């Protein structure tokens, strides 16, 4: 039996939404917790959907397939957020400046999906991590500050799933089925990151969708936080970015089996070195998406982020804005 890497000790499942387990193997899967057991005959790649659970925890969950047993310890049910996009979402606590001190919090937990880029930080095989001040250096700074803000308002478990790749174009996050002629942009008319000698390794159509996103589907989430766009700031892409983003949202909702899954889109901040029509076109698309797509809200970053660098050095004010619209 092989469970998907998103299932480990300390997992946070989305409360009050379907609880799904998935993995690989054939036989009879049995899942047991809270004095109840659920079983299903499965083949190859499988998904089992269990009833929604109330907020709470922790509990231990036993998963077995043909006698091969795995016990997941310290499992909780709370609000789980998919923190997705490119480098400003990837931006780590260790990279941040002037971070407000914070405390250990057993109710904030973090999981990160794998990336194509060779990287020495957290990987999916490391499982879910609990918030300890000494161990959060590689966490998404925006994600952690957002979780802290939510915890100020709600005494629930918070799960953060980091799903990002610096210098990534939106086409890499989309399945081929959505990349039709209506959003086609020739390679030579796309942002230079698509052909860069390093960045091109993860910027082919659907590369990150297959490698980084699909392995966590169809886990249940409260919302998706999407912070991306800098790598699509070409003139041609600015004309279709709203459509690209709309199609990506459709695809992720389909794959996560949640047709009304809320999305929060963060508008890329102003950047002095790109004070041009192409940059502003992507910002306009990110504002427009909330008017053309249901259950989508846009958060502006330029009012709380400095414009002299592409990676603003502190994410706290922006994280609070995001948390306050969730």
C-alpha positions as a printed Julia matrix, in Angstrom:
326×3 Matrix{Float64}:
   0.0    0.0     0.0
   1.19   3.49   -0.81
  -0.7    6.41    0.65
  -0.23   9.8    -1.0
   2.48  11.78    0.8
  -0.05  14.3     2.1
  -1.14  11.69    4.67
   1.22  11.53    7.64
   1.3   12.18   11.36
  -0.07  15.67   12.16
  -2.32  15.86    9.08
  -5.09  18.44    9.21
  -8.25  17.44    7.33
 -10.78  20.05    6.3
 -13.65  19.89    8.76
 -17.26  19.73    7.56
 -16.25  18.71    4.04
 -15.77  15.22    2.57
 -12.73  13.5     4.06
 -10.8   11.75    1.29
  -7.96   9.26    1.4
  -6.13   8.27   -1.78
  -3.14   6.21   -2.81
  -2.06   3.17   -4.79
  -2.53  -0.57   -4.35
  -5.18  -3.23   -4.83
  -7.33  -5.09   -2.31
  -9.48  -3.97    0.59
  -8.67  -0.66    2.3
  -9.87  -0.27    5.89
  -9.78   3.12    7.63
 -10.49   3.23   11.37
 -10.8    6.05   13.92
 -13.19   7.22   16.64
 -14.48   3.64   17.08
 -15.66   3.48   13.48
 -14.29   1.63   10.46
 -14.79   2.2     6.75
 -13.71  -0.25    4.07
 -13.68  -0.43    0.29
 -12.32  -2.75   -2.38
  -9.84  -0.83   -4.53
  -7.57  -1.28   -7.53
  -4.46   0.58   -8.62
  -4.93   4.31   -7.94
  -7.82   4.73   -5.54
  -9.83   7.34   -3.65
 -12.04   6.69   -0.63
 -14.46   9.35    0.52
 -15.49   9.34    4.18
 -18.18  11.43    5.88
 -17.35  15.01    6.81
 -16.0   15.4    10.33
 -16.61  18.17   12.88
 -13.85  20.54   13.97
 -11.64  18.97   16.6
  -8.96  16.41   17.35
  -6.46  15.11   17.8
  -7.16  11.48   16.92
  -5.15   8.56   15.59
  -6.25   6.99   12.29
  -5.34   3.47   11.14
  -5.21   2.75    7.42
  -4.67  -0.83    6.23
  -4.61  -2.63    2.89
  -4.43  -6.41    2.87
  -2.84  -6.41    6.3
  -0.31  -3.68    5.49
  -1.1   -1.2     8.27
  -0.16   2.41    8.87
  -1.12   4.46   11.93
  -1.38   8.21   11.46
  -0.98   9.99   14.79
  -2.1   13.4    16.06
  -4.65  13.99   13.26
  -6.88  17.06   13.43
  -9.94  18.52   11.71
  -9.86  22.23   10.99
  -9.5   24.71    8.13
  -7.03  23.83    5.39
  -5.7   26.38    2.9
  -3.91  25.64   -0.36
  -1.16  28.29   -0.62
  -0.23  28.27   -4.3
   1.64  30.27   -6.89
   5.2   31.4    -7.49
   8.05  32.99   -5.57
   6.14  35.47   -3.42
   4.09  32.58   -2.02
   7.21  30.43   -1.75
   9.07  33.26    0.07
  10.21  31.78    3.39
  10.2   32.96    6.99
  14.02  32.77    6.94
  14.06  35.27    4.06
  11.79  37.76    5.76
  12.88  41.01    7.4
  11.45  42.54   10.58
   9.22  39.58   11.38
   7.09  40.03   14.47
   8.01  37.37   17.06
   5.51  34.56   17.37
   4.97  31.51   19.55
   4.82  27.77   19.07
   1.29  26.74   18.09
   0.35  23.08   17.94
  -2.8   24.0    16.04
  -0.94  25.46   13.01
   0.52  22.81   10.7
   2.26  22.86    7.34
   2.75  20.48    4.43
   4.59  21.26    1.22
   4.25  19.52   -2.13
   7.23  18.48   -4.22
   8.85  20.79   -6.75
  10.68  20.06   -9.98
  13.44  22.45   -8.94
  16.23  20.79   -6.96
  15.73  22.13   -3.47
  17.18  21.27   -0.06
  14.24  22.48    2.02
  11.04  20.7     3.01
   9.66  18.0     0.71
   6.39  16.12    0.66
   8.01  13.0     2.1
   8.74  15.0     5.27
   5.0   15.03    5.98
   3.08  17.58    8.03
   5.01  19.81   10.43
   3.71  21.47   13.59
   4.46  25.16   14.15
   7.53  25.45   16.37
   9.42  28.72   16.27
  12.76  26.96   15.86
  11.54  24.89   12.89
   9.48  27.18   10.63
  12.31  28.82    8.7
  11.37  27.06    5.45
   7.63  27.7     5.78
   5.83  30.11    3.47
   5.99  33.46    5.26
   2.68  34.58    3.79
   1.07  31.28    4.76
   2.28  31.3     8.36
   1.33  34.92    9.01
  -2.07  34.25    7.47
  -2.57  31.26    9.76
  -1.61  33.31   12.8
  -4.18  35.96   11.87
  -6.9   33.35   11.44
  -5.99  31.81   14.78
  -6.52  35.2    16.43
 -10.14  35.02   15.27
 -10.92  31.3    15.45
  -9.7   28.66   17.91
  -9.45  25.9    15.3
  -6.69  23.83   13.76
  -5.18  25.43   10.66
  -3.56  23.4     7.9
  -1.38  25.07    5.27
  -0.46  23.22    2.09
   2.35  24.92    0.17
   2.05  24.3    -3.58
   4.39  26.68   -5.37
   7.39  27.18   -7.61
   9.36  30.36   -8.09
   9.43  31.78  -11.63
   6.47  29.66  -12.71
   4.03  30.55  -15.48
   0.33  29.84  -15.1
   0.33  27.5   -18.12
   2.54  25.11  -16.15
  -0.14  24.9   -13.45
  -2.9   23.96  -15.92
  -3.91  20.65  -17.51
  -3.71  20.26  -21.27
  -7.51  19.97  -21.41
  -7.8   23.65  -20.49
  -5.03  25.0   -22.72
  -7.1   25.36  -25.85
  -6.78  27.76  -28.76
  -8.65  30.55  -26.93
  -5.71  31.02  -24.54
  -2.85  29.94  -26.79
   0.22  32.17  -26.74
   3.26  31.18  -28.84
   6.39  30.47  -26.81
   8.23  33.39  -28.37
   5.49  35.76  -27.15
   5.48  34.54  -23.55
   7.45  35.92  -20.62
  11.17  35.1   -20.78
  10.95  32.73  -17.79
   9.44  30.1   -20.1
  12.65  29.86  -22.14
  15.19  30.67  -19.42
  17.91  28.0   -19.17
  16.92  27.19  -15.57
  13.26  28.12  -15.28
  12.23  26.34  -18.48
  12.63  22.95  -16.76
   9.35  23.51  -14.91
   7.57  25.89  -17.3
   6.39  23.54  -19.99
   2.63  23.3   -20.36
   1.19  21.31  -17.42
   4.59  20.53  -15.84
   3.75  21.75  -12.34
   0.13  20.7   -12.64
   1.25  17.09  -13.03
   4.24  17.09  -10.68
   3.22  19.45   -7.89
  -0.57  19.87   -7.87
  -2.11  16.54   -8.92
  -0.4   14.5    -6.15
  -2.57  16.32   -3.56
  -5.88  15.93   -5.42
  -8.64  15.37   -4.34
  -7.8   16.51   -0.79
 -10.46  18.83    0.65
  -9.66  22.49    1.26
 -11.34  25.51    2.78
  -9.91  27.86    0.12
  -7.11  28.32   -2.4
  -4.81  31.34   -2.06
  -3.27  32.08   -5.48
  -0.28  34.46   -5.7
   1.23  34.35   -9.19
   1.53  36.44  -12.31
   4.99  37.94  -12.54
   6.07  35.2   -14.98
   3.21  35.99  -17.37
   3.85  39.7   -17.81
   4.23  39.71  -21.58
   2.01  41.76  -23.86
   0.37  38.7   -25.42
  -0.28  36.97  -22.1
  -1.83  40.07  -20.59
  -4.59  39.79  -23.19
  -5.6   36.27  -22.1
  -4.51  36.01  -18.45
  -8.07  36.44  -17.14
  -9.16  33.51  -19.3
  -6.12  31.46  -18.28
  -6.83  32.08  -14.6
 -10.51  31.27  -15.06
  -9.69  27.99  -16.77
  -7.12  27.09  -14.1
  -9.68  27.73  -11.35
 -12.15  25.48  -13.19
  -9.54  22.72  -13.5
  -8.49  22.8    -9.87
 -12.08  22.8    -8.68
 -12.77  19.79  -10.89
  -9.72  17.89   -9.67
 -10.41  18.74   -6.02
 -14.07  17.69   -6.44
 -15.3   21.05   -5.15
 -17.17  23.04   -7.8
 -17.59  26.12   -5.58
 -14.16  26.04   -3.9
 -13.32  29.64   -2.89
 -10.23  31.26   -4.42
  -8.42  34.32   -3.14
  -6.28  35.89   -5.88
  -3.5   38.2    -4.73
  -2.77  40.97   -7.18
   0.96  41.25   -7.85
   2.4   44.38   -6.27
   3.81  47.35   -8.13
   7.44  46.87   -9.18
   9.52  49.91  -10.09
  11.6   48.03  -12.66
   8.4   46.96  -14.47
   6.35  50.14  -14.5
   4.89  49.22  -17.86
   1.65  48.31  -19.61
   2.42  44.58  -19.58
   2.79  44.48  -15.78
  -0.34  46.56  -15.25
  -2.3   44.32  -17.62
  -1.76  41.33  -15.33
  -2.8   43.41  -12.32
  -5.97  44.4   -14.17
  -6.72  40.76  -15.01
  -6.32  39.82  -11.37
  -8.82  42.5   -10.4
 -11.2   41.44  -13.17
 -11.31  37.76  -12.23
 -13.46  38.4    -9.14
 -16.11  39.94  -11.39
 -16.24  37.09  -13.9
 -15.79  34.08  -11.63
 -18.0   33.05   -8.71
 -16.47  32.6    -5.25
 -13.29  34.48   -6.18
 -11.99  37.49   -4.25
  -9.02  39.67   -5.18
  -6.66  41.14   -2.59
  -4.5   44.12   -3.57
  -0.89  44.01   -2.39
   0.57  47.27   -3.67
  -0.86  49.27   -0.76
   1.04  47.17    1.81
   4.18  46.1    -0.13
   7.2   48.1    -1.17
   7.68  48.5    -4.93
  11.44  48.67   -5.19
  11.9   44.88   -5.17
   9.95  42.05   -6.76
   9.95  40.11   -3.47
   8.7   42.42   -0.71
  10.66  41.56    2.41
   7.8   41.36    4.9
   4.52  39.53    4.28
   2.65  40.3     7.52
   0.4   43.15    6.37
  -0.51  41.32    3.18
  -1.18  38.09    5.08
  -3.58  39.92    7.37
  -5.47  41.31    4.37
  -5.78  37.81    2.95
  -6.9   36.31    6.25
  -9.52  39.01    6.7
 -11.35  38.09    3.45
 -11.44  34.35    4.17
